[in-house]
């Protein structure tokens, strides 16, 4: 008999991106999520060999993917992260085909103006830089005219769910009128969540032209878990479905993905 469809995941399971199958971690969903992220980056990367900056936090995956596609990649690694790793983090070390830079990914003062063709800010790095305006301003400064940035941030949907999970009802009531939404996490960290409108304004104020904003994924975790439990070989089909999905609500999903260009 086919297995019953799993219930919708908890916020705790969506916070755990390790995908190692422990606790209520959604291992199959995160496998799907990473496959979608890889496919989205492949579609987005420049077609010609380019100079690319990766400020995604030293995880190395997006930097390695860009290098494998033939680009010259500078990978910024935070000094604190270079000295230590946390649970599930890879040991620090060089990423194949990239040039490591030890520095603050929020302030790119060590890079010249208009020196890069593309910037990748994956892994929700801009949600962890609470002064996101300053970081985006630096990204715009180092991009050459016509250069592009790909970024991933926490969505307002995720931020509100986290606030509700921790019974921050007063904070939730302020969200509709708030210009900046800061979210405390159970581990003591604070991140910044964005609606598609807020993200669009952030990029425009930095002088960047928004190409598109969309959820990283629109297929629900419970549906993905159900399909991949029944048919593990369905992963490529699910990824194609996600990439071709007609997205009518930019605010759906736990993370937002955006692409913007610096005017020529």
C-alpha positions as CSV (number, residue, x, y, z in Angstrom):
1,X,0.0,0.0,0.0
2,X,1.3,3.5,-0.7
3,X,2.5,5.4,2.4
4,X,0.4,8.1,3.8
5,X,1.3,11.7,2.8
6,X,3.3,13.3,5.6
7,X,1.8,16.3,7.5
8,X,3.1,19.8,6.8
9,X,6.6,20.3,8.3
10,X,7.3,22.2,11.5
11,X,9.2,25.5,11.4
12,X,11.9,23.6,13.3
13,X,12.4,21.2,10.4
14,X,12.5,24.1,8.0
15,X,15.2,25.7,10.1
16,X,17.4,22.6,9.9
17,X,19.0,22.6,6.5
18,X,21.4,19.8,7.3
19,X,19.2,17.2,5.6
20,X,20.9,14.4,7.5
21,X,17.7,12.7,8.4
22,X,18.0,13.4,12.2
23,X,15.1,14.7,14.3
24,X,12.4,16.0,12.0
25,X,14.9,17.2,9.4
26,X,13.4,17.0,5.9
27,X,16.3,15.1,4.3
28,X,14.6,14.5,0.9
29,X,13.2,18.1,0.7
30,X,16.7,19.6,1.3
31,X,18.2,17.3,-1.3
32,X,15.5,18.7,-3.7
33,X,16.1,22.3,-2.5
34,X,19.9,22.1,-3.2
35,X,19.3,20.5,-6.6
36,X,16.9,23.5,-7.4
37,X,19.5,26.0,-6.2
38,X,22.2,24.4,-8.3
39,X,19.9,24.5,-11.4
40,X,19.0,28.1,-10.7
41,X,22.6,29.1,-10.4
42,X,23.5,27.3,-13.6
43,X,20.8,29.2,-15.5
44,X,21.9,32.5,-14.0
45,X,25.7,32.4,-14.4
46,X,27.2,34.4,-17.3
47,X,27.6,32.5,-20.5
48,X,31.1,33.9,-21.1
49,X,34.1,33.4,-18.8
50,X,33.7,36.2,-16.2
51,X,35.2,37.5,-13.0
52,X,32.8,36.4,-10.2
53,X,32.7,37.3,-6.5
54,X,31.1,34.8,-4.1
55,X,30.1,36.3,-0.7
56,X,27.9,33.4,0.4
57,X,29.8,32.6,3.6
58,X,32.6,30.2,2.8
59,X,30.5,27.1,2.3
60,X,32.2,26.8,-1.1
61,X,29.4,25.1,-3.1
62,X,28.2,28.0,-5.2
63,X,31.8,29.2,-5.7
64,X,32.9,25.8,-6.8
65,X,30.0,25.6,-9.2
66,X,30.9,28.9,-10.8
67,X,34.5,27.9,-11.1
68,X,33.6,24.6,-12.7
69,X,31.6,26.6,-15.3
70,X,34.8,28.3,-16.3
71,X,34.7,31.6,-14.3
72,X,37.4,33.2,-12.3
73,X,36.0,33.2,-8.8
74,X,37.0,35.2,-5.7
75,X,35.5,33.6,-2.6
76,X,35.1,35.8,0.5
77,X,35.5,34.0,3.8
78,X,34.6,35.6,7.0
79,X,37.6,35.6,9.5
80,X,35.5,34.1,12.3
81,X,34.3,31.3,10.0
82,X,37.8,30.7,8.8
83,X,38.8,30.0,12.4
84,X,36.0,27.8,13.4
85,X,33.1,25.7,12.1
86,X,29.8,24.7,13.6
87,X,27.7,21.5,13.5
88,X,27.4,20.3,9.9
89,X,29.8,22.9,8.5
90,X,32.6,21.7,6.2
91,X,36.1,22.0,7.5
92,X,37.7,25.2,6.3
93,X,39.9,24.8,3.2
94,X,40.4,26.0,-0.3
95,X,37.6,25.6,-2.8
96,X,38.7,24.0,-6.0
97,X,39.3,26.6,-8.8
98,X,38.7,29.7,-6.6
99,X,40.8,32.4,-5.0
100,X,40.0,32.7,-1.3
101,X,39.8,36.1,0.3
102,X,39.7,36.4,4.1
103,X,37.6,39.4,4.9
104,X,34.2,40.8,5.9
105,X,31.6,39.9,3.2
106,X,29.5,42.9,4.4
107,X,32.1,45.5,3.6
108,X,34.0,45.0,0.4
109,X,36.5,47.9,0.8
110,X,39.3,45.7,-0.3
111,X,37.9,45.4,-3.8
112,X,38.1,48.1,-6.5
113,X,35.2,49.9,-8.0
114,X,33.6,48.3,-11.1
115,X,36.0,45.3,-10.9
116,X,33.6,42.4,-11.1
117,X,31.2,40.9,-13.7
118,X,28.9,39.1,-11.2
119,X,28.3,38.7,-7.5
120,X,26.7,35.6,-5.8
121,X,25.2,36.2,-2.3
122,X,23.7,32.7,-1.6
123,X,23.1,30.9,1.7
124,X,20.9,33.8,3.1
125,X,24.1,35.8,3.8
126,X,22.3,39.1,3.3
127,X,19.7,38.2,5.9
128,X,22.5,37.7,8.4
129,X,24.0,41.2,7.5
130,X,21.4,43.3,9.3
131,X,22.7,46.5,7.7
132,X,21.8,45.0,4.3
133,X,21.6,48.4,2.6
134,X,25.3,49.0,3.2
135,X,26.2,45.5,1.9
136,X,24.1,45.9,-1.2
137,X,25.7,49.4,-1.8
138,X,29.1,47.7,-1.7
139,X,27.9,45.0,-4.1
140,X,26.7,47.7,-6.5
141,X,30.0,49.6,-6.2
142,X,32.2,46.6,-7.1
143,X,30.0,45.6,-10.1
144,X,31.0,46.9,-13.5
145,X,28.2,48.5,-15.6
146,X,26.1,45.6,-16.9
147,X,27.2,43.3,-14.0
148,X,24.7,41.3,-12.1
149,X,24.0,40.0,-8.6
150,X,22.2,36.9,-7.5
151,X,21.0,36.8,-3.9
152,X,19.0,34.7,-1.5
153,X,17.3,36.1,1.7
154,X,14.8,35.0,4.3
155,X,11.3,35.7,3.2
156,X,8.7,37.6,5.4
157,X,6.8,34.3,5.4
158,X,9.5,32.6,7.2
159,X,10.2,35.5,9.5
160,X,6.5,35.7,10.6
161,X,6.4,31.9,11.2
162,X,9.4,32.1,13.4
163,X,7.9,35.0,15.4
164,X,4.7,33.1,15.8
165,X,6.6,29.9,16.8
166,X,8.2,31.9,19.7
167,X,5.0,33.6,20.7
168,X,6.2,37.1,19.7
169,X,2.7,38.3,19.1
170,X,3.5,42.0,19.7
171,X,6.3,41.8,17.1
172,X,3.9,40.1,14.6
173,X,1.4,42.9,15.0
174,X,4.1,45.5,14.0
175,X,5.2,43.6,10.9
176,X,2.7,45.2,8.4
177,X,4.0,48.7,9.2
178,X,7.7,47.8,9.7
179,X,10.3,49.0,7.3
180,X,12.8,46.5,8.7
181,X,11.8,43.1,10.1
182,X,14.5,41.6,12.4
183,X,13.8,38.0,13.7
184,X,15.3,36.4,16.8
185,X,16.2,32.8,16.3
186,X,16.3,30.1,19.1
187,X,20.1,29.9,18.9
188,X,20.4,33.6,19.8
189,X,21.1,34.9,16.4
190,X,19.1,37.6,14.6
191,X,18.3,37.7,10.9
192,X,16.4,40.0,8.6
193,X,13.4,39.0,6.6
194,X,12.1,40.6,3.5
195,X,8.9,40.9,1.5
196,X,9.4,41.0,-2.3
197,X,8.4,44.7,-2.1
198,X,11.1,45.5,0.5
199,X,13.7,43.5,-1.4
200,X,12.8,45.4,-4.6
201,X,13.2,48.7,-2.9
202,X,16.5,47.7,-1.3
203,X,18.0,46.9,-4.7
204,X,16.6,50.0,-6.4
205,X,17.9,52.3,-3.7
206,X,21.4,50.9,-4.4
207,X,21.0,51.8,-8.1
208,X,20.4,48.3,-9.3
209,X,17.7,47.3,-11.8
210,X,15.7,44.3,-10.6
211,X,15.4,41.6,-13.2
212,X,13.2,39.3,-11.1
213,X,12.3,38.2,-7.6
214,X,10.8,34.8,-6.9
215,X,10.6,32.1,-4.2
216,X,13.5,29.7,-4.2
217,X,10.9,26.9,-4.2
218,X,7.1,26.9,-4.5
219,X,6.5,23.1,-4.2
220,X,5.6,22.3,-0.6
221,X,8.1,20.3,1.6
222,X,5.4,17.8,2.4
223,X,4.6,17.2,-1.3
224,X,8.3,16.9,-2.2
225,X,8.9,14.4,0.7
226,X,5.9,12.4,-0.4
227,X,6.8,12.2,-4.0
228,X,10.5,11.3,-3.3
229,X,9.5,8.7,-0.7
230,X,7.3,7.0,-3.3
231,X,9.8,7.4,-6.2
232,X,13.4,8.5,-5.4
233,X,14.1,8.8,-9.2
234,X,11.5,11.6,-9.5
235,X,14.0,14.2,-8.3
236,X,15.0,15.5,-11.8
237,X,11.3,15.7,-12.8
238,X,10.5,17.7,-9.6
239,X,13.4,20.1,-10.2
240,X,12.2,20.7,-13.8
241,X,8.6,21.3,-12.5
242,X,10.0,23.8,-10.0
243,X,12.0,25.7,-12.6
244,X,9.1,25.9,-14.9
245,X,6.4,26.7,-12.3
246,X,4.3,29.7,-12.9
247,X,4.8,31.9,-9.9
248,X,2.0,34.3,-9.2
249,X,2.9,35.3,-5.6
250,X,6.5,36.5,-5.1
251,X,6.1,36.2,-1.3
252,X,5.6,32.5,-1.2
253,X,8.3,30.2,0.2
254,X,10.7,30.4,3.0
255,X,13.5,32.1,1.0
256,X,13.4,34.7,-1.8
257,X,15.8,34.7,-4.7
258,X,16.5,37.8,-6.7
259,X,18.6,38.9,-9.7
260,X,19.5,42.5,-10.4
261,X,21.7,44.3,-12.8
262,X,23.9,47.4,-12.6
263,X,22.8,49.9,-15.4
264,X,25.3,50.4,-18.2
